[in-house]
Amino acid sequence: MNKKHILVTNDDGFDAVGLKHLVEALESIARVTVVAPASNKSACAHSMTLTHPLRFKSFGDDKYFLEDGTPTDCIFLGLHTLLGENKPDLVISGINIGSNMGEDITYSGTVAGAMEAVLHDVPAIAISQVLDDKVKEIVDIWDYSLAKKSILDIVAKILEGEFPLGKRKLLNINIPPCTIDECRGIKITKAGYRNYGNDYRTYHDPKGNEFHWIGLHPLIWESDDKRCDFEAIKDNYVSITPIKLDLTSYDDIEKLTQWMEK
């Protein structure tokens, strides 16, 4: 029996520790092809490169990075040039270093890789390892066992059965910053509401020209809904959120129609 085929990408770059752990976990149950950005593309969202050519470079068997490419580029070109008619059974984007919860999914290059896949009718998962202040200092040696076990269990369930969602929908998984023993299980969640700050720094270069550097906002959210991804992670649950690409606010169609008729 032929092994199932998984196409993998990320937004932290082809040499990121999370990607290495993801590939290591998946190679035990499937053939894995990697197409990842050459460098970190965090927060690039669902951007596609249209202004200059892109080139693949190999860094191992079935492993490629795309020079100056985004996760969207990686999946688009990976599907249509490298794989052609041989569509993979699944696309997985990650393991991202840091959370992708709430509205952060709109910024996320990791989630965008999965978005691009489902646009081309390939089931997809985005997976992220949430960090706390303790983990941030040891990200390269952090024990990714919980993330690896979680994705392996979920992928095995999919490959042995079916993908649980319909067209243009993906699974967004976030892993709590705890050990396997500390994890309390899995929760199916909704995307929460994150509160954003204004963290940035203003500097001057040696010629006196002003420039700005956007920082990382603290992980603060509206905690009145216990069903959300933030609350699950806080309570040491793996969070799985079904995401759809249709952003239409259906509840407001009639309201907007009436407003236009006034």
Summary of the structure (lengths in Angstrom):
residues: 262
radius of gyration: 19.2
end to end distance: 63.9
largest distance: 65.1
contacts: 849
relative contact order: 0.14
helix: 29%
strand: 27%
